[in-house]
Amino acid sequence: MTTTPLRLFLLACLALGSASVAQAAIIVIPTFDPSNQAAPPDTTDYEGNFFDGTSAPYDLTIGAFGFTIPKGYRVTAATISGTFGDVNFSTTALADLFVDGIDVAGCDSFSAACAAGTVNGSLVSWSYTFTGPQIAADFAGGSLNFTAVQNSFGAVIVGTPTLTIQDVPEPSSIFTVAGGLLAFVVWPRRK
Amino acid sequence: MNKTLVLFAALALSAAAPSYAQIVTWSATSSPVQSTLAGGPWTLSQGSNPDTTYCTSGGTGVPIVNSSTTVNTMNPFYFPFVTGSGNNLQGYFDYRPDSIDEAIVAANSTDGGKTWTFQQQVASLSADCPTSNPAAGNDDGEGHPHTLSFLGTTWLYLLDRRNNYVDNAGLIVQRLTPNIPGGQPLKPVTAGATFTPPSSLPAGVSLFTAWDFNADVNTSVTFPTITGSPSFKINNSPAPSIGIGAATPLGMTNNYTFTTSPVTVGSNAGSDITTTEGSTDPNSDFTSNSWRIRGLNNTAGPAGTGNGWNTAAPQYSQGAEFDVPTTGQYHVVFQYDWYVTAQGFRDLQAQYNTNISNASGWTNVGPIQVTPDGGGFVNQITIDFTALGIAGVDNNANFGVRLVGAYDPTYTGAGAPTYTGASLTNGQPTVYNNNSGNWRFDEVNFFGNNSPGSTTSPISTVTPTRTTGLLNPDGILAVVPGTYPVQVLYIQKQIEGDYSYPTAQQCAAPPVVTPNYPYSLSANHDIATVRLATTTNGVNFTDLGPVTGLNDSTTVSYTGIRYVSPNGGLVPLPNGNWGLFFGAGNCIDGDSDSFHAIAYAESSNLMNWTVHNGINNPIASRPTATFTDQATGNMLTIPATAPVVGATQAWFSGRVYAPNAIVNSNGAGVSLIFDGYDQGYAAKGSAKDLSSYRNIGQVFLSSGGVILP
């Protein structure tokens, strides 16, 4: 079998196509809304204002996750993770965290380590994996609101949450790759 | 003996053993070293006498601040408070050059506390530079720092060293916030801050009307309707110290019968300004002015001079009224300090009126307030109208509140329902006596937001303030991590409190033993008690009582622990137990700051402790010497067992205390950061050695194979 320019082109297409079929990860950190921060503009942590709890619950806009799904790709999975507390504070006020209205985490008990602290000062982690319907409903727009409801005295401290998005080419892109592969296989026989 | 018998005997022995055995036996894995500080304020190496070297221009300039590349031995710093894990530490230090100034300095370390890098000055009460002048009050700063973190907040606690405040008033408490995104841990408190609410309010929040009564005076008023036309110095309408408002006594002019001897009929309002201890007034001496509500002179006399307060008065008719326009203010919060004398009305009801022209518009708000048994101040009673869902308070030119006497709902005896007195009898209230007692008010404050719509209480950010509920706090010994309500061990210090003890339980003058204890010192008479308390908000604490086992306030044994000092090191142990490093002292030192040795104890419940390393087998200690024990008269060499960290070094031969323990990253031990003085600082006059005092030091300890959580 000899190598021709056309064959080389098809090989390149196959390689590119195969690479794109593999899942890619888009990692996003939020842009924080300065209006609800203790020390704005803080672009690396979210440390909310202190509230004395007398008027709880408090609705807080923490910020937004902005991202771009490449054309011809679709989101197959998404997970958000973070910690209660950050480099400056090891705990948070009681709070529920929401991404586009989806309850992704909660620190719900005064005696929980997220609120009262851990024995050794380590932070309490949290994460949430979005369901297929949630992804279908919320991830197409490229922006997700990140909000909280504070339910107690104190301040909401969530550090820097990370949204990890897995995407793959849309079926039409896969068909293109598949077509290239088929052509690659068939071409020597027709010659 | 067969195997079964052997097993049975072993089980029996096991069952008979004490239920609690020492968990950790510590050993040193390094020698104590003096820590260094990069940057930061003047240190002793820059001139041992701060009076002449602490400031630029020979004492008339500003405090010296070193560049970040200048590294000095870390003194004069003491009462370290250290957080962190492994070798990465955040420290807060009480910085105090001799007696000139006092500040809290923040520094961090990445090597377990051997070297520190200055971050910032956190708080300072005195900015005097440089001369020590106790008369001017510049020897009195804020010290003994400790922090407490929960619910996304960190609170800094400081001892107010001013006369009448130290070991008497609550600790100064302020909430810390970071000032640099992702970076520095603290926002500095303004130097010279006096924790006055108006200066600490954020933008958009006002203390729009207040009475502190400090500028109010009594004036002589003649009462021609009273026999003899007497004059009394009174003030029935004190002016607000801030803003606009009117204060008026209620129900003190009346025709009730007073059970004085002889009986008096009738009273005229005779409220006055008088000094009273214990309010939250931050702007004056501890005995600040208050407004006393009563009839004319509280003594038997002609008709019309009755005490004013009377059980014949209808409920809610006697007390005080504060009419305050809230124009331009939103989310109004009312706060006040209420004092009751030993015989005064026991119960108070607050009322509000959104139209003070409407005499029937007064509505109860909040619970009945009850004075402590025997009376006293109940401070910072707070009414947040917005939080209570009460409309019509904000932006209202005709708003007012009343603080009035209420029937005691717990009293069911003869005459009920009626008013009772502040002092209980056998734990039970009794009917008010109709002849004595009064109420007083201080720090009557109205806060508001300057724009509508905020859900945040205007006083939610008002710090610094003072703790309540901690008894004679000298400082926090340790915070129990991972607890809510947050548990703290703290030191109650009753200055010169042991004179009530039998002589045999009081310290004699400390021994003079050359060469290491050469100075003639006076006996100390303070009482130090370790107590446990809880808090849910960082400011108001509930005392749970004294703990046992750490010290004995009555011991005069030179091997006993009579005193414990703040800023210890609480270490979690396996199986939920706790280890505690702490400064321990006794009659040898003539001081209640508890600096003879660093001791170690363990507990399974935080209330009952067993000391495993005491004065006689310490972790670290002042020099070994032979004393004639005050308790037994025997000659004792103390410590009998060499200290865990080895021989005493010169820089902690005068004092060694305030041990903070941070667990190593592998859980195999701790870094112990503590404080030491040289011996000569205790000398008097010109002999006083100012070259090596308030040294920060460090040593690594092994937990002997026990892996710490």
Interface residues (C-beta under 8 A of the other chain):
Chain A: A38 A39 P41 D42 T43 T44 D45 E47 G48 N49 F50 F51 D52 T54 S55 Y58 G85 V87 N88 F89 S90 T91 T92 A93 L94 F110 S111 A113 A115 A116 G117 T118 V119 N120 G121 S122 S152 F153 G154 A155 V156 I157
Chain B: T83 G84 S85 S149 F150 L151 G152 T153 T154 R175 T177 P178 N179 I180 P181 G182 P185 K187 D384 T386 A387 T455 T456 S457 I459 S460 T461 P481 G482 T483 Y484 P485 V486 T536 N537 P572 V663 P709
